[in-house]
């Protein structure tokens, strides 16, 4: 997870039938049927999607919807940064995390939606705006208890992306996905000696001793370094508190910035609800069937 657009980073989903059974039991104390509603599953497998975004919304959500199945899919791809513009998303591989709040609002206003899937493939990103946007996903599920809010990690779902996944009711990962990297980092380069060796001296004019911290050619003082470390500590403690609250069972040893392979025995069990799905399409079809089942009860 990145604490700023310049220097901070917060570190680097297939579902089992058992995972869905637990989900259903938590929501309605009912057992999953072996025969998921055929119409909803077929609708998802046919892949009839359309762009789904409220033209009046200030933020563009970028989601797609399968109206027949009642399932919305919100891609979460690339470096996460609140307020990323169209150029940064299209050309720099960024994802505007404000889309999460936008999609939560739109789903809450559409009674025809039975499931929201966050399709994640992201190494993480900036902490700016992340807590607020994740809270929007958490609040969506709490406000609409019959709505399924699921995360599927396809490739990589680390750091800030792991937090987004944890905001959902369940997190599932595809074969070989990388997950975790729960920690906060800031990198600042003190290149003042390189500038000096090149005969260049930075002249700083400021009325605050921290104002030029990290500027090219300007030495980083011990006091400035201590400030940076304190900022990392504050962001890191909040991040880890969120993760342990949303994913009970995670330990401090699980949150030291390491990424895990989503294979049996290679990741903390508290981090995921299911692994090993052969494709996102199969996962989405199963979610569609489960959402149709919960809607009928």
Secondary structure, 3 states (H helix, E strand, C coil): CECCCCCEECCCCECCHHHHHHHHHHHHCCCCCCCCCHHHHHHHHCCCCEEECCCCCCCCCCEEEECCCCEEEEEEECEECCCCCHHHHHHHCEECCHHHHHHHHHHHCCCCCCEEEEEEEECCEECCCHHHHHHHHHHHHHHCCCCEEEEEEEEEEECHHHHHHHCCCEEEEECCCEEECCCCEECCCCCHHHHHHCCCCCCCCCCCCCCCCCCCCCCCCHHHHHHHHHHHHHHHHHHHHHHHHHCCCCCHHHCCCCEEECCCCCCCHHHCCEEEECCHHHHHHHHHHHHHHHHHC
